[in-house]
């Protein structure tokens, strides 16, 4: 393994399934997707059946609060052991250039390992790798239970770089014809196509490193964002999977004095993507509150006071149009219940983004016992379907401009949690590569 410590990069040793394995059954979507749609995961189980699959090495979060967690974790860890000992996995050394085609768009990425010594997910962090959204520390313990004792990690983590000149990842794609093709197949459930090439050419690797060094240059960084030269460089901002990376960080901090600084758990396997990639869209993450126990409209009126206003809409189209066309003041978000569509307007908001203004109210409302639970949902269709169920309410939020992400994190710190999604649920990263961490 080769390390570039000034860039927090390690060229990883990875595993992929041996030739002959059905890759459509092997690769499954990120475990934190479709958490309010158990029928999706039931379909995945039917597709995989008893074939070798990453499904056997992950814990779909739809099951986190269900009975049998301990048994599921034991099955995960045993599957890792069995896959390693049976020769099912083939080792490779190198980064992986990845192309994902979904919904008519092509998204490019680079799989490598990042040094957790350069990552701090706490609010106000000035580290080279930073969380772009708030990290909910209370969500880490179940993930820590899953990762502790695991021999392998499987990444669904997507990390962003701000590379408007397309100098890091895009030139690798231009060289893929002379690289070894590792996989090329259709993903399950209409999630598109995935292919990957091994980056083991020293000249290509050198080009990646030189381009990252330019992005990390303090003078260039300060000039790009109009800040002082003494401001610490932000090279990597979390896109998806922040809580998975935070879990790896928590375990590393707990164990590093016992295992030593060269242990593989110091690093985490991720895919980096360019925030300026034409195939990458930022989608809003909506909220659905389940099992209402109190009148949430009265609660909003009381919480927001004179800044609160509600207007009914005839249908979803009118509601979505008003939300999408809303400006910065007043802030606006849509609401969907079993008997109404509407928009809420908040004057003099507490946050720069509607999602932050709404989230502080929802945290307050749930802590007061106003509902059973909340979930964070991708996609207009499913959020409407869930909101229309009796006893629920859905909140439809506007999106944010992806080009604002890095400067916002640099100047304001992490965004409110669950602010944006990199594409819709079916476009999320599928588990493919594995890496040893024990």
N, C-alpha and C positions, 0 to 999 in steps of 0.2 A: 504493500500500500504506500502511496506517495502522498505526502502532506504539503499543503501550502498554508502554513499557520497564519500568515498576515491577512489571508483572505477567508480563514475559517473553513477551508476546503480540504477534503480528503478524496482521493481517487479510490473508490471502494472495491472490495471483493464482494461479488453478488452471487446469488443462485437464481437459476431459472429452471423450469421443468424440462426434463429430458425430451428428446425428439420422440414424437408419437403420442404425447399427452394432448388431449383435446383442450386447446387453450380457451375456447369459448366457455367451457365448464370450469377451467382453472381460474380465470379472472372474474372477480365479483366487485361490485361497487363499494365505495367507502362505507364503513360500518355506521356512520352517523347520518346516513340518508334514509328517507322513507320511514322515519321513526313513528309516524302516525298512520302508516299504511302497512300493517303486518301482512296483508295479502301479497305485497311485492316480495317479501322475504320468503313466504310460503312458496311462491312461484320459483324463486331462485333455488330453493331446496329440491323442488321437483325436477328442475333442469339438471342440477348437479348429480342428484341421486347418490350413488356410491363411488363416483369418479373422483380422482385426485383433484383437489380444489383449494383455493385460498379460503373458501367458506369455512373449511375445517380449522383454520388458523386465526380466525377473527371472531369478535363478539359483536354481532349486530346489536346496536343500541336499542332497537325496538324491544329486545328481551332483557334489558338491564334490570328492570324492576319486576321481572317475572321470577317465579320459583325455578330452582335448578341452576343458579349461577355458578356455584362451586363445581358442579358436575361438568358444566360447559367449559369452564376454565381448565379443568383436568383434561378434557377432550382436546382442547386447543394445544396444550403443552405436549400431550402424547402424540398428536398428529405431527407436530414439528419434529419430535424425536424420530418418529417412524419415517417421515419423508427424508430426513437426513441419513438415516442408517440404511434405508432400502436402495439408495442410489437413484431415487426419483429426481433429485435435484442435481443440476450440472453447474460447476463453479466457473465464473469468469472474473477477470479483473479489468476495470475500466469504467468510465462514465457511460451512460446510455443516452443517445439522442432519440427522442420520442416524438412521434406525430400522432395526434388524436383528431380524427374527423368525426364530427357530430353536428346534426342540425344544419348541414350545408357549410360548416365552417371548419377550417384546419387550424389547430392549435399546436405549437411546437414547444418542447421542453427538453431539459437536460437533467438526468438522474445522477446525483452525486451525494456525498456525505458531508454534513456540516458539523462543525465543532461546537458542542454545547457550552464550552467555556466562553464562547462569544455571544451567547444568547441569554437575555434577561427579559422575562415576560412581565415583570412588575411595572406598575404605572410610573412614568417618568424615566424609564430606562434610556440609557445613552449607548447601548451596546451595538455592535456591528449588525447583529440579527435582532429584530424587535417584533413584538406583537403589534399588529395593526388594529386589533380590537381588544376590548377588555377581557382578561382571563378570569374565569370563575374558578377560584381555587377549590371550592367545594365540589367541583365536578371531577377533580383529579383522583381521589381515592379509588373509585372503582376501576379506573383505567390503570392505576398503579398496580392493583391486584392482578390485572390481566398480564401486564408486561413483566412484572417481577416473576422470575422463574422461567420466562420464555427463552428459548434458544435462538429464535429468529425474530426479526422485525420485518414488517411489510408496510411500506409507506403509502398512505393516501395524502400525505402532506404536500401542499403546493406552496412554494415560496417565490415571491416576486422580486424582480430587479427592475430598476428604472433606467432603461436603455433605449432612449428615443432614436438613436442612430443605428440600432439593431446590430451591435458589434459582437455580442457574446454568443448567442444561440443560433441566430440565423445563418452565419457563415458555416456552421457545422452541417446544417442541412444541405448546403451546396456541395459538401464533400461526401455525402452519404453513399454515393454510388460505389465508392472504393472502400466502404466499411462492411464489416460482417453483419448481415441481417440476422437479428436474434428472434424476432417474431413479427407476424403480419397476419391479422385475423379479425373477424367480426366479433364484436362484443355482444353479450346477451341482452335481450329485452329492448332492442332498438336503440342501444346506446352508442352506435357508431362503429368506427374502425380504429384499430390500434396497430402501429408498427414501431419497432425499435431497432436501432443499430448500435453496435459496440464501438465506442470511441477509444481506440487503442493506438492510434497513430500519434506519435510524439509531436509532430508539427501541428496537428489539429488541437491537441491538448494545450500546447504552448500558446496557440492563438486565443483559446478560451481564457487562459490565465492572464495574458497581457491585456485583454479587453476588460476583465474584471479589475485588474490593477488600475486601469485608467478610470473606471467608475469609482474606485475607492480612493483616488488621489484627492487629498484634502483641498487643494486649491480648486480643482475642477468641481468638487462637491459644493464648495462654498459659492462658487460662481453660478452653478446651475440653479441653486435655490435662493440666491440673494441673501446669504447669511454670513456671519463672521467665520474666519478661518479656524478659529479655535473650537467650533462646534463639532462634536464627534460625528464621524461618518456613519450614516445608515446605508448599508449596502443591500441588506435583505429584509424585506417586510413580509410578514406572514400573509398568505392568501387564504388557504384552506388548511384545516388540521392543526390549528394553534394548540388546542388542548392535548393533542397527541404529542406534539413537540414539547409542550410544558410537562407532560408526564415523563418523557425521556429525560428531561432536564432534572426533574425532582428526584428520579431514581439515581441519576449520575451524581448529584450533589450528596445524596445519602450514602452512596457506596464508594466514592472515589478514593477516600483515605484507605479503604481496605483493599481495593483492587488495583490501585496504581494508575498513574496518568496515561499510560499507554493502552489501557483496556478498551476493547471495541465499543463498550457502552458510552464512551466519551462522545461518540459521534452518532448522528441520526441520518438515515437515508431519506432523501427528499427529492422532489422534482422542482427545479427552478424554472420559472417562466418569465418572459418579458411582459411587463404591464402594458406595453404598447403593441403587443401581438394583435394583429387584426382579427384573429379568431377568438380572442378572449373578450368576453362581455362581463360587465358587472351587473348582476341582477339584485334587486332588493330582496331581503329576507322578511317575510311577513310574520305576523303573530296570530296564533289561535289560542284563545282562552277556553278551557273546557270546564263544564260543570259549574256554571255560574250559581252563586248562592246569594249574592247581593245585587242590587240594581246598579249596573256599572255606569249607566249614563248619569245617574244622580251623583255617583262617586266622582266621575270626571268633572261634572259641574262644580262640585265642592272643592276638588283638588286644584283645578286650574282657575277657579274664580271668574272674574269678569273677562278674562282672556279667552274663555271657552265659548264656542258657538257650534251648533249642529245644524246641518241642512240635509233634508231628505233628498234622495235621488230616485228616479223612476226605475232604473235597472243598473246592472253591473257596468254596462258600457258607459253610461253617463258618469257613474262614480269613478271609474278608471280614468276617463278622459280628464275629469277635474283634478284628480290626484297627479296625473302625469304632467299636466300643464301648470301645476302650482309653482309659485316662486318661493323665495326665501322668507317672505313676510306677507301675511301670516303663514305659519307652517300648517300643512294639511295632510291628513291621512284618511283613508276610507274605512268604513265599518260595514260589516255584513252580519246579519243575524237571521233567524228563521223567518222573521216578518218584516225586515226592512233593509234597504241599502241607504247609505248616506255618507257624508263627509264631515269630519270634525276639523275646525280651524282653531289654532291656538295663537293668540297675539302675545307678545312679550314672552317668548318661550325660554325655558331654562337651559336649552342646549342649542348648539349651532345646527344640528340636524334633527329632522322630525323623529327619527328613530330614537334618539336620545331623550327627547322630550316625552315621547310615549313610554319608553322603557322605565323611566323613574316612576311614573304613575303606576304602571303594571306591577312593578316590584312592591310598591306600597299597597296596592289593591290585594295582591295575593298574600302578602304578610298579614293583612287584616282579615284573612279568611274569606275573601270575596269569591273565590273559585277554587276548584280542585287542583288544576295544573295549567301550565302554559307550554306550548310547543312552537318551534321556529320552522316555518314552512316555505319551501321554494315553489314558485309557480302559481299563476293566477287561478288556474282551473281548480287545483286541489284546495287552495285556501278558500275559494268560494264554496266548494262542496262541504268542507268542514264547518265553515261559518254558518251555513244554512241549517245545520243540525240543531234541533231543539236543545237549549241549555248551553250552547256555545256562542262565542262572538269572535269574528275574525277582523284583524286590522290589516289593511292593505297600504303599504308604504311606497313612496317614490324612490327611484334609484339615485345613485350618486355617480359623478363623473370619475372614471378610474384614473384619469390623469392628475386628479387632485390628491391621490392617496398618499404619496411619499411626502409631499410638502406638509400635508395635514398632520401626519404622524411626527414629522420633524418639529413642527412649530407647536402643535397642540397635544402631542402624546397620542395614546391609543384611542381609537374611535369607540363609541358605545358597542357593547358586545352584539354579535349577530347583525352588523350593519349592512353587509353586502355579501353576495355569493358570486363566486366565479362560475357563471353559467347556472343553468337550472339543474335539478337533482340528477336527471339522467346523464348529464354531461360531466359529472364529477369523476375524479380519478378512480380507476379500477386498480385493485391490487394485482401486481404482476411480479416484480422483482422481490427477492428476499435477501436479507443480510444477517450474518451471525452476530449476536450481541452477548453471548454467554462466555 
